[in-house]
Amino acid sequence: AATQYQRQSQMRTQRLSPDERTDDSLQSIHRDLVRRFAGGHMLRGKAQAEDVAIDSAQIDRRLQRIRKRYGSESKLRQRLAQNNMTMDSLRDRIAEQLQTQALQQQMADEAEQPSDSEVESYSAENRRIRAQHILVRAGQDASQSTVDSARQAVASLIDSAEAGTDFSALARRHSEGPSASEGGDLGFFTEDQMADAFSEAAFALSDSGDIAPEPVRTQYGFHAIRLTNAGEPMDTTKARQQMMQERRKEAVNSGIDDLIQDATVRVNPDVVEAGLYE
């Protein structure tokens, strides 16, 4: 477990840019991994204690898939021996995994179906809009002079657009984003498909043709944003499916939280420190 913890924490840390490797982000990695490892341990214990039923045919099918990955059983046995395992211990581990997955499935099945009114509200809240933008780049590592220059350039472009200059023409001439050749058109998108600051500004616009009054800063730079379609609700069938996915995930997380609350979790600081900071 210690080796797995260190490997996973190092992988997550390496995905962060140097600017993102703050104490808060590293502690967040720590908390998430500790919860994951503790939750997995408690799930396995509960599944075994309740003797969650699984079909032996499931074990056989999964074992057969593993054999195919190694090409032959002899190669699989050789790899198992390198990890101090046997075919029997592999079979036991597969059974344990399937039991845990079955328990999570039981937790997920406890999620409540959304009502029609809840689906309609969710559909409206998760509408798609269409917008175009002009991007002047100023990355997170940009100098202050570059940031100030980009902000002023976008502010001037907003003034020009509000004065009647064609936004598409401005985007083709000045935008440094990949959609410049399309006049800055981004197509339809949902709120979670864009950077938070961009979505907040775009979804705050109410009528087609409205332009965000101030330059919007994201990790890419500064944006001028113009709404071209005020939006259409999410398809109700998709909305219901998405709501159920979210509720099933919440039900599993809630069940894991309940198990962790009944457990005493002790963390080896040497392992945690090595995992986060090596």
Backbone hydrogen bonds in HBPLUS format (Angstrom, degrees):
<---DONOR---> <-ACCEPTOR-->    atom                        ^
c    i                          cat <-CA-CA->   ^        H-A-AA   ^      H-
h    n   atom  resd res      DA  || num        DHA   H-A  angle D-A-AA Bond
n    s   type  num  typ     dist DA aas  dist angle  dist       angle   num
A0005-TYR N   A0001-ALA O   2.80 MM   4  5.99 158.1  1.85 150.0 156.5     1
A0006-GLN N   A0002-ALA O   2.97 MM   4  6.21 167.5  1.98 152.2 154.6     2
A0007-ARG N   A0003-THR O   2.95 MM   4  6.12 161.6  1.98 149.6 155.0     3
A0008-GLN N   A0004-GLN O   2.93 MM   4  6.08 169.5  1.94 154.7 157.2     4
A0009-SER N   A0005-TYR O   2.90 MM   4  6.02 163.6  1.93 155.2 160.2     5
A0010-GLN N   A0006-GLN O   2.97 MM   4  5.99 156.6  2.03 144.7 151.0     6
A0011-MET N   A0007-ARG O   3.01 MM   4  6.22 155.2  2.08 144.8 151.8     7
A0012-ARG N   A0008-GLN O   3.00 MM   4  6.24 160.1  2.04 148.3 153.1     8
A0013-THR N   A0009-SER O   2.93 MM   4  6.06 156.3  1.99 144.0 151.1     9
A0014-GLN N   A0010-GLN O   2.91 MM   4  6.04 156.3  1.97 148.6 154.5    10
A0015-ARG N   A0012-ARG O   3.21 MM   3  5.28 138.4  2.39  96.3 107.7    11
A0016-LEU N   A0013-THR O   3.06 MM   3  5.47 153.0  2.13 109.9 118.0    12
A0020-GLU N   A0017-SER O   2.88 MM   3  5.15 132.4  2.11 106.5 120.4    13
A0021-ARG N   A0018-PRO O   3.30 MM   3  5.37 153.4  2.38 100.3 107.9    14
A0022-THR N   A0020-GLU O   2.84 MM   2  5.59 138.5  2.01 103.8  91.8    15
A0026-LEU N   A0022-THR O   3.00 MM   4  6.22 160.8  2.03 153.8 159.1    16
A0027-GLN N   A0023-ASP O   2.89 MM   4  6.02 155.0  1.95 146.6 153.8    17
A0028-SER N   A0024-ASP O   2.89 MM   4  6.07 144.5  2.01 141.5 151.8    18
A0029-ILE N   A0025-SER O   3.06 MM   4  6.35 150.5  2.15 141.7 148.5    19
A0030-HIS N   A0026-LEU O   3.01 MM   4  6.31 158.9  2.06 144.2 150.0    20
A0031-ARG N   A0027-GLN O   2.84 MM   4  6.13 165.6  1.86 153.7 156.3    21
A0032-ASP N   A0028-SER O   2.99 MM   4  6.10 164.8  2.01 149.3 153.7    22
A0033-LEU N   A0029-ILE O   2.96 MM   4  6.12 164.4  1.99 154.7 158.7    23
A0034-VAL N   A0030-HIS O   2.90 MM   4  6.05 165.5  1.92 156.1 160.5    24
A0035-ARG N   A0031-ARG O   2.95 MM   4  6.06 162.0  1.98 146.2 151.6    25
A0036-ARG N   A0032-ASP O   2.89 MM   4  6.07 153.0  1.97 141.1 149.4    26
A0037-PHE N   A0033-LEU O   2.82 MM   4  6.03 167.0  1.84 156.6 158.7    27
A0038-ALA N   A0034-VAL O   2.85 MM   4  5.92 167.1  1.87 151.6 156.1    28
A0039-GLY N   A0035-ARG O   2.74 MM   4  5.69 158.5  1.78 144.6 152.0    29
A0040-GLY N   A0036-ARG O   2.90 MM   4  5.99 156.8  1.95 142.8 149.3    30
A0041-HIS N   A0037-PHE O   3.03 MM   4  6.23 156.7  2.08 145.1 151.2    31
A0042-MET N   A0038-ALA O   2.97 MM   4  6.24 160.9  2.01 151.0 156.1    32
A0043-LEU N   A0039-GLY O   2.84 MM   4  6.02 155.9  1.90 150.1 157.2    33
A0044-ARG N   A0040-GLY O   3.01 MM   4  6.18 164.1  2.03 148.2 152.1    34
A0045-GLY N   A0041-HIS O   3.03 MM   4  6.27 158.2  2.08 145.9 152.2    35
A0046-LYS N   A0042-MET O   2.90 MM   4  6.09 160.0  1.94 149.5 154.6    36
A0047-ALA N   A0043-LEU O   2.87 MM   4  6.03 162.6  1.90 154.1 159.1    37
A0048-GLN N   A0044-ARG O   3.01 MM   4  6.17 157.2  2.07 146.7 152.5    38
A0049-ALA N   A0045-GLY O   2.87 MM   4  6.02 157.1  1.93 145.6 152.8    39
A0050-GLU N   A0046-LYS O   2.92 MM   4  6.03 154.6  1.98 148.5 154.4    40
A0052-VAL N   A0047-ALA O   3.05 MM   5  5.43 164.7  2.08 153.4 158.4    41
A0051-ASP N   A0048-GLN O   3.06 MM   3  4.75 145.7  2.18  92.5 103.0    42
A0058-GLN N   A0055-ASP O   2.87 MM   3  5.38 138.1  2.04 111.6 122.6    43
A0060-ASP N   A0056-SER O   3.04 MM   4  6.39 160.1  2.08 148.9 154.1    44
A0061-ARG N   A0057-ALA O   2.93 MM   4  6.16 156.6  1.98 147.0 152.7    45
A0062-ARG N   A0058-GLN O   3.01 MM   4  6.25 163.5  2.04 151.1 155.2    46
A0063-LEU N   A0059-ILE O   2.86 MM   4  6.02 159.9  1.90 152.9 159.3    47
A0064-GLN N   A0060-ASP O   2.90 MM   4  6.04 149.9  1.99 143.9 152.1    48
A0065-ARG N   A0061-ARG O   3.06 MM   4  6.36 149.5  2.16 143.7 151.2    49
A0066-ILE N   A0062-ARG O   3.08 MM   4  6.40 154.0  2.15 147.1 153.7    50
A0067-ARG N   A0063-LEU O   2.97 MM   4  6.28 157.3  2.02 147.9 154.1    51
A0068-LYS N   A0064-GLN O   3.06 MM   4  6.32 155.5  2.12 146.3 152.2    52
A0069-ARG N   A0065-ARG O   3.17 MM   4  6.48 147.6  2.28 143.2 151.1    53
A0069-ARG N   A0066-ILE O   3.12 MM   3  5.19 120.8  2.49  96.5 110.9    54
A0070-TYR N   A0066-ILE O   3.34 MM   4  6.72 141.9  2.50 145.3 154.5    55
A0070-TYR N   A0067-ARG O   3.10 MM   3  5.36 130.7  2.35 101.1 113.8    56
A0071-GLY N   A0067-ARG O   3.03 MM   4  6.24 118.0  2.42 140.5 157.4    57
A0071-GLY N   A0068-LYS O   3.19 MM   3  4.96 145.3  2.32  94.0 104.3    58
A0076-LEU N   A0072-SER O   3.17 MM   4  6.47 153.2  2.25 142.4 150.2    59
A0077-ARG N   A0073-GLU O   2.80 MM   4  6.03 161.7  1.83 152.7 157.3    60
A0078-GLN N   A0074-SER O   2.94 MM   4  6.13 148.6  2.04 141.0 149.8    61
A0079-ARG N   A0075-LYS O   3.01 MM   4  6.27 156.1  2.07 144.5 150.2    62
A0080-LEU N   A0076-LEU O   2.88 MM   4  6.15 158.4  1.93 152.7 159.3    63
A0081-ALA N   A0077-ARG O   2.91 MM   4  6.08 155.6  1.97 144.8 151.1    64
A0082-GLN N   A0078-GLN O   3.16 MM   4  6.47 145.4  2.29 141.0 149.5    65
A0083-ASN N   A0080-LEU O   2.92 MM   3  5.17 140.1  2.08 103.0 115.1    66
A0085-MET N   A0080-LEU O   2.81 MM   5  4.79 157.3  1.86 134.0 136.5    67
A0084-ASN N   A0081-ALA O   3.05 MM   3  4.83 160.0  2.09 107.5 107.1    68
A0090-LEU N   A0086-THR O   2.93 MM   4  6.16 151.6  2.01 147.4 155.7    69
A0091-ARG N   A0087-MET O   2.89 MM   4  6.09 157.2  1.94 145.3 151.7    70
A0092-ASP N   A0088-ASP O   2.91 MM   4  6.22 152.6  1.98 145.6 153.3    71
A0093-ARG N   A0089-SER O   2.95 MM   4  6.18 151.7  2.03 141.1 148.5    72
A0094-ILE N   A0090-LEU O   2.91 MM   4  6.21 158.4  1.96 153.9 159.5    73
A0095-ALA N   A0091-ARG O   2.96 MM   4  6.20 159.7  2.00 147.5 153.2    74
A0096-GLU N   A0092-ASP O   2.93 MM   4  6.18 153.0  2.01 145.4 152.8    75
A0097-GLN N   A0093-ARG O   2.92 MM   4  6.21 157.0  1.98 149.8 155.6    76
A0098-LEU N   A0094-ILE O   2.91 MM   4  6.16 161.6  1.94 154.6 159.3    77
A0099-GLN N   A0095-ALA O   2.93 MM   4  6.12 152.9  2.00 146.1 153.7    78
A0100-THR N   A0096-GLU O   3.02 MM   4  6.23 159.3  2.06 147.2 152.5    79
A0101-GLN N   A0097-GLN O   2.91 MM   4  6.17 159.0  1.96 149.4 155.4    80
A0102-ALA N   A0098-LEU O   2.90 MM   4  6.06 152.1  1.98 143.3 150.9    81
A0103-LEU N   A0099-GLN O   2.96 MM   4  6.24 150.5  2.04 146.4 154.2    82
A0104-GLN N   A0100-THR O   2.97 MM   4  6.28 157.8  2.02 149.4 155.2    83
A0105-GLN N   A0101-GLN O   2.90 MM   4  6.13 147.7  2.01 142.2 151.6    84
A0106-GLN N   A0102-ALA O   2.99 MM   4  6.30 148.6  2.09 142.5 150.5    85
A0107-MET N   A0103-LEU O   3.02 MM   4  6.38 154.9  2.08 148.4 154.9    86
A0108-ALA N   A0104-GLN O   2.87 MM   4  6.13 159.2  1.91 149.2 155.0    87
A0109-ASP N   A0105-GLN O   2.91 MM   4  6.11 149.4  2.01 146.5 154.6    88
A0110-GLU N   A0107-MET O   3.10 MM   3  5.44 154.9  2.16 106.7 114.6    89
A0111-ALA N   A0108-ALA O   3.04 MM   3  5.67 167.0  2.06 119.6 123.2    90
A0119-VAL N   A0115-SER O   2.97 MM   4  6.28 153.5  2.04 150.0 157.5    91
A0120-GLU N   A0116-ASP O   2.97 MM   4  6.24 157.0  2.02 148.3 154.3    92
A0121-SER N   A0117-SER O   2.99 MM   4  6.21 158.8  2.04 146.7 152.0    93
A0122-TYR N   A0118-GLU O   2.92 MM   4  6.07 161.4  1.96 147.1 152.6    94
A0123-SER N   A0119-VAL O   2.81 MM   4  5.96 154.4  1.88 148.1 155.6    95
A0124-ALA N   A0120-GLU O   3.01 MM   4  6.25 153.9  2.08 145.2 151.3    96
A0125-GLU N   A0121-SER O   2.91 MM   4  6.13 158.9  1.95 150.4 156.6    97
A0126-ASN N   A0122-TYR O   2.95 MM   4  6.02 142.2  2.10 144.8 154.0    98
A0234-MET N   A0123-SER O   3.06 MM 111  4.63 164.9  2.09 128.0 125.5    99
A0128-ARG N   A0232-GLU O   2.98 MM 104  5.50 161.6  2.01 154.2 152.9   100
A0232-GLU N   A0128-ARG O   2.90 MM 104  5.50 139.1  2.07 144.9 157.9   101
A0129-ILE N   A0189-PHE O   3.07 MM  60  5.71 159.3  2.12 156.0 153.2   102
A0189-PHE N   A0129-ILE O   2.87 MM  60  5.71 147.6  1.97 155.6 165.9   103
A0130-ARG N   A0229-ASN O   3.15 MM  99  4.84 167.4  2.16 136.6 137.5   104
A0228-THR N   A0130-ARG O   2.86 MM  98  5.46 164.5  1.89 136.8 140.1   105
A0229-ASN N   A0130-ARG O   3.14 MM  99  4.84 143.7  2.28 139.0 129.8   106
A0186-LEU N   A0131-ALA O   2.89 MM  55  5.76 162.9  1.92 161.4 160.9   107
A0132-GLN N   A0226-ARG O   2.93 MM  94  5.39 158.0  1.97 153.4 160.7   108
A0226-ARG N   A0132-GLN O   2.93 MM  94  5.39 165.6  1.95 160.7 161.3   109
A0133-HIS N   A0184-GLY O   2.89 MM  51  4.83 144.7  2.01 117.5 124.4   110
A0134-ILE N   A0224-ALA O   2.88 MM  90  5.03 144.8  2.01 138.2 147.2   111
A0224-ALA N   A0134-ILE O   2.91 MM  90  5.03 148.7  2.01 138.0 148.3   112
A0176-GLU N   A0135-LEU O   2.66 MM  41  5.35 162.3  1.69 150.5 157.1   113
A0136-VAL N   A0222-PHE O   2.93 MM  86  5.40 162.9  1.96 157.5 163.3   114
A0222-PHE N   A0136-VAL O   2.95 MM  86  5.40 164.9  1.98 156.2 154.4   115
A0138-ALA N   A0220-TYR O   3.09 MM  82  6.06 158.5  2.13 119.5 125.8   116
A0142-ALA N   A0139-GLY O   3.00 MM   3  5.17 164.6  2.03 113.1 116.1   117
A0147-VAL N   A0143-SER O   3.00 MM   4  6.32 159.6  2.05 153.0 158.8   118
A0148-ASP N   A0144-GLN O   2.87 MM   4  6.07 166.7  1.89 152.8 156.1   119
A0149-SER N   A0145-SER O   2.95 MM   4  6.03 156.4  2.00 142.1 148.9   120
A0150-ALA N   A0146-THR O   2.91 MM   4  6.08 161.4  1.95 150.4 155.1   121
A0151-ARG N   A0147-VAL O   2.96 MM   4  6.15 164.9  1.99 152.9 157.1   122
A0152-GLN N   A0148-ASP O   3.03 MM   4  6.17 161.8  2.06 146.5 151.4   123
A0153-ALA N   A0149-SER O   2.93 MM   4  6.10 153.6  2.00 145.6 153.4   124
A0154-VAL N   A0150-ALA O   3.04 MM   4  6.27 162.7  2.07 153.2 156.5   125
A0155-ALA N   A0151-ARG O   2.96 MM   4  6.16 156.6  2.01 147.1 154.4   126
A0156-SER N   A0152-GLN O   2.97 MM   4  6.18 154.8  2.04 146.7 152.7   127
A0157-LEU N   A0153-ALA O   3.05 MM   4  6.34 149.2  2.14 142.0 150.7   128
A0158-ILE N   A0154-VAL O   2.89 MM   4  6.17 152.4  1.96 151.5 158.7   129
A0159-ASP N   A0155-ALA O   3.04 MM   4  6.33 157.1  2.09 145.3 151.3   130
A0160-SER N   A0156-SER O   2.98 MM   4  6.27 154.3  2.05 144.8 151.8   131
A0161-ALA N   A0157-LEU O   2.92 MM   4  6.16 159.1  1.97 148.3 153.6   132
A0162-GLU N   A0158-ILE O   2.90 MM   4  6.09 162.5  1.93 154.1 158.8   133
A0163-ALA N   A0159-ASP O   2.99 MM   4  6.11 131.5  2.23 137.1 150.0   134
A0163-ALA N   A0160-SER O   3.16 MM   3  5.03 129.7  2.43  90.5 104.2   135
A0165-THR N   A0160-SER O   3.03 MM   5  5.57 158.1  2.08 152.4 145.3   136
A0164-GLY N   A0161-ALA O   3.05 MM   3  5.23 157.7  2.11 103.9 110.9   137
A0170-LEU N   A0166-ASP O   3.07 MM   4  6.40 155.4  2.13 148.1 155.3   138
A0171-ALA N   A0167-PHE O   2.86 MM   4  6.14 155.2  1.92 151.6 158.6   139
A0172-ARG N   A0168-SER O   2.95 MM   4  6.23 159.8  1.99 149.8 154.6   140
A0173-ARG N   A0169-ALA O   3.07 MM   4  6.22 148.0  2.17 143.1 151.6   141
A0174-HIS N   A0170-LEU O   2.79 MM   4  5.82 156.2  1.85 152.8 159.2   142
A0175-SER N   A0171-ALA O   2.91 MM   4  4.80 150.1  2.00 124.3 133.0   143
A0180-ALA N   A0177-GLY O   3.20 MM   3  5.66 160.1  2.24 121.3 121.9   144
A0182-GLU N   A0179-SER O   2.98 MM   3  5.32 143.3  2.11 109.3 120.3   145
A0184-GLY N   A0179-SER O   2.81 MM   5  4.69 147.6  1.91 142.9 137.6   146
A0183-GLY N   A0180-ALA O   2.95 MM   3  5.16 147.8  2.06 119.7 118.8   147
A0185-ASP N   A0182-GLU O   3.37 MM   3  5.62 164.5  2.40 104.7 109.3   148
A0193-GLN N   A0190-THR O   3.08 MM   3  5.49 165.3  2.11 115.9 120.0   149
A0198-PHE N   A0195-ALA O   3.04 MM   3  5.29 114.1  2.50 103.6 119.5   150
A0199-SER N   A0195-ALA O   2.89 MM   4  6.14 168.8  1.90 167.2 170.3   151
A0200-GLU N   A0196-ASP O   2.88 MM   4  6.04 165.0  1.90 155.4 160.0   152
A0201-ALA N   A0197-ALA O   3.16 MM   4  6.31 159.3  2.20 143.6 148.2   153
A0202-ALA N   A0198-PHE O   2.89 MM   4  6.08 165.7  1.91 156.1 160.7   154
A0203-PHE N   A0199-SER O   2.82 MM   4  5.79 172.4  1.83 156.6 158.9   155
A0205-LEU N   A0202-ALA O   3.24 MM   3  5.63 155.3  2.30 106.8 113.8   156
A0210-ASP N   A0207-ASP O   2.99 MM   3  5.66 161.4  2.02 142.5 144.4   157
A0209-GLY N   A0227-LEU O   2.59 MM  18  5.35 169.9  1.60 150.0 153.7   158
A0227-LEU N   A0210-ASP O   2.85 MM  17  5.47 159.4  1.89 164.6 169.6   159
A0212-ALA N   A0225-ILE O   2.91 MM  13  5.47 158.0  1.96 152.1 159.5   160
A0216-VAL N   A0223-HIS O   2.97 MM   7  4.98 162.7  2.00 138.3 144.0   161
A0223-HIS N   A0216-VAL O   2.83 MM   7  4.98 146.5  1.94 131.4 142.6   162
A0218-THR N   A0221-GLY O   2.89 MM   3  5.44 162.0  1.93 159.8 165.8   163
A0221-GLY N   A0218-THR O   3.27 MM   3  5.44 136.4  2.48 101.7 112.1   164
A0239-ALA N   A0235-ASP O   2.76 MM   4  6.01 154.6  1.82 153.4 162.3   165
A0240-ARG N   A0236-THR O   2.88 MM   4  6.03 158.0  1.93 144.6 149.0   166
A0241-GLN N   A0237-THR O   3.08 MM   4  6.31 162.3  2.12 145.6 150.4   167
A0242-GLN N   A0238-LYS O   2.84 MM   4  6.02 160.3  1.88 151.5 157.1   168
A0243-MET N   A0239-ALA O   2.86 MM   4  6.02 156.1  1.91 147.4 154.3   169
A0244-MET N   A0240-ARG O   2.98 MM   4  6.20 157.8  2.03 147.7 153.4   170
A0245-GLN N   A0241-GLN O   2.99 MM   4  6.25 153.4  2.06 145.4 152.8   171
A0246-GLU N   A0242-GLN O   3.00 MM   4  6.25 161.0  2.04 148.7 153.3   172
A0247-ARG N   A0243-MET O   2.84 MM   4  6.07 158.7  1.88 149.5 156.1   173
A0248-ARG N   A0244-MET O   2.80 MM   4  5.89 156.1  1.85 148.2 154.4   174
A0249-LYS N   A0245-GLN O   3.02 MM   4  6.19 158.0  2.07 144.8 150.8   175
A0250-GLU N   A0246-GLU O   2.88 MM   4  6.12 156.3  1.94 146.2 153.3   176
A0251-ALA N   A0247-ARG O   2.84 MM   4  6.03 150.1  1.93 143.2 151.3   177
A0252-VAL N   A0248-ARG O   3.08 MM   4  6.37 155.1  2.15 146.1 151.5   178
A0253-ASN N   A0249-LYS O   2.95 MM   4  6.22 168.1  1.96 153.3 156.7   179
A0254-SER N   A0250-GLU O   2.79 MM   4  5.91 155.3  1.85 146.9 154.2   180
A0255-GLY N   A0251-ALA O   2.96 MM   4  6.11 153.4  2.03 140.2 147.5   181
A0256-ILE N   A0252-VAL O   2.89 MM   4  6.19 154.4  1.96 152.4 159.5   182
A0257-ASP N   A0253-ASN O   2.87 MM   4  6.10 157.3  1.92 146.8 153.3   183
A0258-ASP N   A0254-SER O   2.97 MM   4  6.23 153.4  2.04 146.2 153.0   184
A0259-LEU N   A0255-GLY O   3.13 MM   4  6.41 151.5  2.22 141.1 148.4   185
A0260-ILE N   A0256-ILE O   2.90 MM   4  6.20 159.2  1.94 154.4 160.0   186
A0261-GLN N   A0257-ASP O   2.95 MM   4  6.15 152.4  2.03 148.6 155.6   187
A0262-ASP N   A0259-LEU O   3.15 MM   3  5.40 137.4  2.34 101.1 112.4   188
A0263-ALA N   A0260-ILE O   2.91 MM   3  5.02 160.1  1.95 109.3 114.7   189
A0271-VAL N   A0268-ASN O   3.05 MM   3  5.45 121.7  2.41 108.3 121.7   190
A0272-VAL N   A0268-ASN O   3.04 MM   4  6.35 166.2  2.06 158.3 162.5   191
A0273-GLU N   A0269-PRO O   2.89 MM   4  5.84 168.2  1.90 145.9 149.8   192
A0274-ALA N   A0270-ASP O   3.04 MM   4  6.06 159.2  2.09 138.1 144.5   193
A0275-GLY N   A0271-VAL O   2.80 MM   4  5.93 156.7  1.86 148.4 155.7   194
A0276-LEU N   A0272-VAL O   2.96 MM   4  6.12 147.2  2.07 147.9 156.0   195
A0277-TYR N   A0273-GLU O   2.95 MM   4  5.87 160.3  1.99 151.8 156.8   196
A0278-GLU N   A0274-ALA O   3.19 MM   4  5.24 148.7  2.30 132.8 134.7   197
